[in-house]
Amino acid sequence: MNDVPETARYTLWQMVLYMLRLGALGFGGPVALVGYMQRDLVEDRKWITQQDYKDGLALAQMAPGPLAAQLGIYLGYVHYGIRGATLAGIAFALPSFLMVVALGWAYVAFGGLAWMQAVFYGVGAAVIGIIAMSAKKLTEKSVGRDKLLWAIYLVLAAVTVVTESEVAWLFIAGGVLVWLLRAPPKWLSKTSIHAAAITQAPLAGAFPGFIDASLLAQIGIFFAKAGAFVFGSGLAIVPFLYGGVVTEHQWLNDKQFVDAVAVAMITPGPVVITVGFIGYLIAGLPGATVAALATFIPCYLFTIIPAPYFKRYGKAPGVVAFVDGITAAAIGAIAGSVIVLAKRSITDVPTAMIAVLTALLLWRFKKLQEPVVIAAAAALGLALYPLMHS
């Protein structure tokens, strides 16, 4: 596909509006968000080809940073280059950033948000149903009946469940394995090596450990490291944030950090946008802005720098095989993360029923909008939580 707007079936403004809507209404975290992009942009609107989507998902999983944001940036790049990537990324992150800043203000002004636990009780359970259905669709589309891809998928799902984290080198290993078995190079084919190596090049030596005395500089350095070195999704970044924000710097206490994670789950858009809430609690609006920019700029750079090579070499057999392998690994990790999150969100019979009912409703009613489900789950949480915890 050419890198010119004339080949697109949509305008740049239409893509920006879609990303704004997804950022404002897309609940469920990275698993659900990448599923929405597959459904809306590939299947329904046909703006993006399945191959471009797979390339974007593979690239997002190979590079560190928030998975859904990177995929959105790449899809903006597909037809409109750096301008499209930039506007798509801003549009995707901005709505949820404004929401978490508003919640941060309310949290500080009113001394915590007691209602948050009740809302999360219902919403957290519904999110499990949403992401389970998204993982199912991604598995059917990208893994299918391919035995080799299923093996990689299952290994990554199991590792994610056992370790409760995403093991980055296994994604690369999955891609290399399929590449070597399906499209073995005559002698390490230059096209395949270059495409794979270039996508990894930015990972080395980014953000050296220099120290600045000012608080905003410390916030910027810490959150830049979070964006530059944490792979995958909100699932992976939470322990990293806890270690730095609570244990190392002692900017927040345990209760404040748990509330920050709850904010991430009850607001739409990327889960990692909770960095805006954390930054606000540390240093107000400047802290929120610095934390968000520092987290997202690395993932933006790690997407647009290798993107041209993916588009240029993406049809080479070695690269296709590599992308297939890493995509299967990525989706396996996503499926495993459903189980990990379920263990934390499904705590009793009512939450289990909410999760199952959500999945059944989304399976039965294909056009049912997720925000409607989230709103209903929030109302159930507000009603049931006091009864279950009285």
KEFIFI-519808 format. One line per field, with one value per residue (C-alpha): residue in one letter; x, y, z; chain; residue number from 1. Coordinates in pm, whole numbers. Each point is the difference from the previous one (the first is absolute). Last residue first. Example, Ala and Ser with C-alpha at 12.3 -4.5 7.8 and 13.67 -1.06 7.14 Angstrom:
resn: [s, a]
east: [1367, -137]
north: [-106, -344]
up: [714, 66]
chain: [A, A]
resi: [2, 1]
# end
This chain:
resn: [s, h, m, l, p, y, l, a, l, g, l, a, a, a, a, a, i, v, v, p, e, q, l, k, k, f, r, w, l, l, l, a, t, l, v, a, i, m, a, t, p, v, d, t, i, s, r, k, a, l, v, i, v, s, g, a, i, a, g, i, a, a, a, t, i, g, d, v, f, a, v, v, g, p, a, k, g, y, r, k, f, y, p, a, p, i, i, t, f, l, y, c, p, i, f, t, a, l, a, a, v, t, a, g, p, l, g, a, i, l, y, g, i, f, g, v, t, i, v, v, p, g, p, t, i, m, a, v, a, v, a, d, v, f, q, k, d, n, l, w, q, h, e, t, v, v, g, g, y, l, f, p, v, i, a, l, g, s, g, f, v, f, a, g, a, k, a, f, f, i, g, i, q, a, l, l, s, a, d, i, f, g, p, f, a, g, a, l, p, a, q, t, i, a, a, a, h, i, s, t, k, s, l, w, k, p, p, a, r, l, l, w, v, l, v, g, g, a, i, f, l, w, a, v, e, s, e, t, v, v, t, v, a, a, l, v, l, y, i, a, w, l, l, k, d, r, g, v, s, k, e, t, l, k, k, a, s, m, a, i, i, g, i, v, a, a, g, v, g, y, f, v, a, q, m, w, a, l, g, g, f, a, v, y, a, w, g, l, a, v, v, m, l, f, s, p, l, a, f, a, i, g, a, l, t, a, g, r, i, g, y, h, v, y, g, l, y, i, g, l, q, a, a, l, p, g, p, a, m, q, a, l, a, l, g, d, k, y, d, q, q, t, i, w, k, r, d, e, v, l, d, r, q, m, y, g, v, l, a, v, p, g, g, f, g, l, a, g, l, r, l, m, y, l, v, m, q, w, l, t, y, r, a, t, e, p, v, d, n, m]
east: [-2195, 231, -232, -300, 204, 156, -329, -170, 306, 143, -324, 1, 363, -87, -285, 231, 268, -250, -126, 362, 59, -255, -221, 22, 96, -282, 40, 377, 5, -293, 160, 334, -168, -216, 311, 185, -305, -66, 359, -23, -322, 144, 318, 345, 15, 224, 341, -12, -167, 296, 239, -243, -48, 377, 45, -211, 210, 320, -130, -94, 355, 156, -224, 90, 372, -21, -206, 228, 311, -167, -101, 351, 166, -242, 62, -334, 80, 333, -95, -297, 184, 306, -204, -145, 340, 35, -373, -74, 297, -26, -364, 73, 277, -225, -288, 140, 188, -301, -237, 229, 84, -366, -113, 285, -75, -370, 68, 338, -25, -375, -13, 286, -184, -319, 193, 188, -345, 17, 166, -343, -45, -342, -308, -9, -110, 313, 260, -178, 15, 378, 29, -214, 242, 287, -168, -62, 360, 153, 109, 324, 206, 286, 115, -290, -316, 64, 294, -94, -371, 55, 198, -264, -275, 185, -45, -377, -43, 138, 290, 362, 143, 336, -59, -338, 86, 347, -163, -223, 301, 193, -297, -103, 356, 12, -331, 133, 319, 332, 88, 149, 154, -88, 19, -326, 41, 310, -139, -367, 24, 166, -265, -214, 317, 115, -316, -24, 371, 13, -294, 123, 359, -90, 184, 189, -246, -263, -260, -355, -240, 219, 257, -258, -244, 270, 127, -347, -62, 344, -74, -317, 186, 257, -266, -123, -338, -96, -220, 281, -225, -287, 233, 212, -311, -133, 344, 31, -356, 51, 333, -160, -305, 227, 164, -336, -161, -374, -82, 278, -68, -375, -127, 244, -83, -372, 45, 228, -265, -268, 217, 79, -365, -91, 294, -97, -343, 164, 212, -303, -211, 245, 174, -313, -19, 370, -17, -286, 244, 191, 281, 40, -255, 231, 285, -222, -210, 311, 131, -337, 19, 359, -117, -273, 222, 253, -280, -107, 359, 150, -164, -15, 369, 104, -217, 132, 363, -36, -194, 261, 280, -144, -357, -93, 144, 119, -335, -7, 347, -103, -308, 213, 244, -280, -151, 328, 125, 381, 285, 47, -64, -367, -79, 192, -196, -333, 86, 110, -315, -215, 183, -54, -372, -40, -102, -295, -226, -280, -143, 275, 330, -70, -289, 57, 380, 8, -252, 213, 309, -206, -138, 341, 150, -250, -372, -173, 14, -235, 217, 321, -198, -200, 312, 164, -300, -1, 372, -59, -285, 217, 274, -252, -123, 36, 373, 207, -6, 157, 343, 227, -72, -137]
north: [-417, -110, -202, 228, 322, -135, -106, 329, 209, -300, -59, 365, -32, -321, 177, 287, -246, -195, 319, 107, -338, 62, -296, -52, -368, -90, -367, -8, 342, -102, -333, 161, 261, -265, -207, 298, 124, -353, -37, 341, -105, -340, 133, 146, 37, 305, -119, -358, 127, 229, -296, -210, 276, 57, -351, 82, 312, -202, -248, 293, 132, -341, -60, 348, -70, -314, 147, 309, -219, -208, 312, 142, -310, -19, 368, 185, 228, 121, 357, 39, -148, 205, 320, -77, -45, 367, 76, -261, 21, 379, 0, -255, 224, 311, -167, -41, 332, 185, -151, 57, 357, 92, -154, 165, 339, -47, -74, -121, -346, -61, 137, -226, -304, 98, 61, -329, -162, 47, -343, -162, 140, 149, -6, 71, -251, -216, 277, 167, -330, -11, 351, -103, -285, 251, 239, -282, -125, 343, 243, 191, -252, 29, -363, -198, 187, 170, -208, -356, 64, 136, -308, -230, 182, 13, -363, -33, 348, -145, -147, 78, 227, 157, 327, 110, -80, 150, 318, -12, 5, 267, 236, -37, 69, 305, 121, -41, 198, -158, -148, -347, -173, -364, -23, 24, -238, -219, -282, -32, 227, -273, -267, 90, 42, -351, -172, 189, -28, -367, -87, 198, -120, -368, -189, -227, -151, 121, -242, 109, -219, -161, 278, 279, -188, -38, 359, 142, -214, 85, 371, -36, -222, 277, 229, -219, 155, -12, -204, -261, -307, 151, 178, -314, -207, 245, 25, -378, -31, 257, -150, -344, 148, 173, -333, -177, 257, -34, 372, 195, 354, 29, -263, 106, 370, -78, -207, 263, 266, -223, -56, 373, 94, -271, 98, 367, -83, -123, 312, 219, -148, 10, 299, 209, -100, 60, 339, 126, 86, 243, 156, 322, 223, 247, -245, -272, 253, 147, -347, -95, 304, -94, -356, 121, 241, -279, -235, 243, 84, -347, -111, 344, 63, -336, 41, 353, -110, -317, 180, 276, -259, -191, 44, -338, -251, 259, 36, -380, 14, 260, -203, -315, 189, 132, -348, -162, 255, 19, -224, -119, -352, -3, 324, -119, -325, 180, 248, -272, -199, 307, 72, -362, 5, 309, 333, 218, -303, 174, -309, -264, 189, 338, -83, -363, 2, 341, -121, -307, 216, 197, -308, -147, 340, 97, -77, 324, 191, 298, 314, -142, -196, 311, 212, -278, -10, 379, -6, -275, 199, 314, -192, -83, -349, -260, 67, -44, 374, 74, -120, -257, -268, -341]
up: [5475, -279, -226, 51, -33, -324, -160, -86, -97, -186, -187, -112, -114, -189, -181, -99, -117, -210, -166, -60, -174, -274, -95, -377, 18, 238, 95, 57, 168, 224, 87, 89, 221, 171, 80, 152, 196, 131, 120, 170, 176, 110, 162, -68, -377, -52, 117, -127, -317, -71, -9, -208, -259, 1, -134, -305, -62, 35, -258, -223, 13, -63, -301, -128, 53, -207, -281, -14, -37, -272, -192, 50, -142, -290, -97, -8, 295, -135, -91, 235, 295, -87, -10, 348, 173, 105, 32, 268, 237, -22, 111, 272, 133, -9, 189, 351, 17, -142, 257, 300, -107, -45, 329, 191, -154, 89, 366, 127, 155, -9, -354, -114, 135, -184, -323, 44, 10, -376, -3, -19, -352, -75, 220, 374, 265, -28, 8, 291, 190, -58, 144, 300, 67, -18, 244, 249, -25, 65, -270, -81, 196, -255, 12, 148, -97, -337, -120, 100, -49, -350, -102, 153, -196, -334, -98, 29, -146, -319, -189, 76, 268, -89, -180, 134, 363, -52, -128, 309, 234, -189, -36, 366, 112, -229, 143, 353, -55, 99, -337, -40, -304, -54, -378, -196, -291, -14, -209, -86, -303, -207, 49, -298, -204, 87, -115, -327, -62, 79, -220, -299, 38, -1, 273, -236, -242, 244, 139, -85, 197, 266, 49, -17, 224, 266, -37, 58, 306, 139, -40, 205, 250, 54, 147, 283, 82, 366, 233, 6, -15, -204, -242, -45, -73, -260, -159, -31, -130, -277, -108, -31, -175, -253, -81, -27, -234, 45, 31, 171, -124, -50, 245, 272, -42, 28, 318, 157, -61, 157, 308, 10, 29, 253, 221, -33, 142, 322, 41, -74, 279, 290, -162, 56, 365, 62, -172, 214, 281, -218, 199, 201, -173, -177, -60, -145, -191, -165, -80, -147, -230, -93, -64, -235, -192, -58, -110, -271, -113, -50, -326, -161, 77, -149, -309, -57, 24, -205, -273, -25, 7, -295, -120, -141, 249, 256, 177, 28, 156, 259, 94, 37, 220, 221, 34, 110, 254, -9, -106, -361, -125, 98, -180, -307, -7, 44, -275, -241, 76, -68, -324, -105, 86, -216, 152, -102, -38, 194, 172, 1, 2, 162, 235, 98, 6, 170, 259, 71, 53, 252, 180, 73, 78, 273, 17, -89, -328, 32, 4, -148, -257, -92, -34, -205, -234, -34, -89, -258, -158, -7, -181, -269, -77, -273, -14, -316, -76, 341, -108, 163, -257, 87]
chain: [A, A, A, A, A, A, A, A, A, A, A, A, A, A, A, A, A, A, A, A, A, A, A, A, A, A, A, A, A, A, A, A, A, A, A, A, A, A, A, A, A, A, A, A, A, A, A, A, A, A, A, A, A, A, A, A, A, A, A, A, A, A, A, A, A, A, A, A, A, A, A, A, A, A, A, A, A, A, A, A, A, A, A, A, A, A, A, A, A, A, A, A, A, A, A, A, A, A, A, A, A, A, A, A, A, A, A, A, A, A, A, A, A, A, A, A, A, A, A, A, A, A, A, A, A, A, A, A, A, A, A, A, A, A, A, A, A, A, A, A, A, A, A, A, A, A, A, A, A, A, A, A, A, A, A, A, A, A, A, A, A, A, A, A, A, A, A, A, A, A, A, A, A, A, A, A, A, A, A, A, A, A, A, A, A, A, A, A, A, A, A, A, A, A, A, A, A, A, A, A, A, A, A, A, A, A, A, A, A, A, A, A, A, A, A, A, A, A, A, A, A, A, A, A, A, A, A, A, A, A, A, A, A, A, A, A, A, A, A, A, A, A, A, A, A, A, A, A, A, A, A, A, A, A, A, A, A, A, A, A, A, A, A, A, A, A, A, A, A, A, A, A, A, A, A, A, A, A, A, A, A, A, A, A, A, A, A, A, A, A, A, A, A, A, A, A, A, A, A, A, A, A, A, A, A, A, A, A, A, A, A, A, A, A, A, A, A, A, A, A, A, A, A, A, A, A, A, A, A, A, A, A, A, A, A, A, A, A, A, A, A, A, A, A, A, A, A, A, A, A, A, A, A, A, A, A, A, A, A, A, A, A, A, A, A, A, A, A, A, A, A, A, A, A, A, A, A, A, A, A, A, A, A, A, A, A, A, A, A, A]
resi: [390, 389, 388, 387, 386, 385, 384, 383, 382, 381, 380, 379, 378, 377, 376, 375, 374, 373, 372, 371, 370, 369, 368, 367, 366, 365, 364, 363, 362, 361, 360, 359, 358, 357, 356, 355, 354, 353, 352, 351, 350, 349, 348, 347, 346, 345, 344, 343, 342, 341, 340, 339, 338, 337, 336, 335, 334, 333, 332, 331, 330, 329, 328, 327, 326, 325, 324, 323, 322, 321, 320, 319, 318, 317, 316, 315, 314, 313, 312, 311, 310, 309, 308, 307, 306, 305, 304, 303, 302, 301, 300, 299, 298, 297, 296, 295, 294, 293, 292, 291, 290, 289, 288, 287, 286, 285, 284, 283, 282, 281, 280, 279, 278, 277, 276, 275, 274, 273, 272, 271, 270, 269, 268, 267, 266, 265, 264, 263, 262, 261, 260, 259, 258, 257, 256, 255, 254, 253, 252, 251, 250, 249, 248, 247, 246, 245, 244, 243, 242, 241, 240, 239, 238, 237, 236, 235, 234, 233, 232, 231, 230, 229, 228, 227, 226, 225, 224, 223, 222, 221, 220, 219, 218, 217, 216, 215, 214, 213, 212, 211, 210, 209, 208, 207, 206, 205, 204, 203, 202, 201, 200, 199, 198, 197, 196, 195, 194, 193, 192, 191, 190, 189, 188, 187, 186, 185, 184, 183, 182, 181, 180, 179, 178, 177, 176, 175, 174, 173, 172, 171, 170, 169, 168, 167, 166, 165, 164, 163, 162, 161, 160, 159, 158, 157, 156, 155, 154, 153, 152, 151, 150, 149, 148, 147, 146, 145, 144, 143, 142, 141, 140, 139, 138, 137, 136, 135, 134, 133, 132, 131, 130, 129, 128, 127, 126, 125, 124, 123, 122, 121, 120, 119, 118, 117, 116, 115, 114, 113, 112, 111, 110, 109, 108, 107, 106, 105, 104, 103, 102, 101, 100, 99, 98, 97, 96, 95, 94, 93, 92, 91, 90, 89, 88, 87, 86, 85, 84, 83, 82, 81, 80, 79, 78, 77, 76, 75, 74, 73, 72, 71, 70, 69, 68, 67, 66, 65, 64, 63, 62, 61, 60, 59, 58, 57, 56, 55, 54, 53, 52, 51, 50, 49, 48, 47, 46, 45, 44, 43, 42, 41, 40, 39, 38, 37, 36, 35, 34, 33, 32, 31, 30, 29, 28, 27, 26, 25, 24, 23, 22, 21, 20, 19, 18, 17, 16, 15, 14, 13, 12, 11, 10, 9, 8, 7, 6, 5, 4, 3, 2, 1]
# end
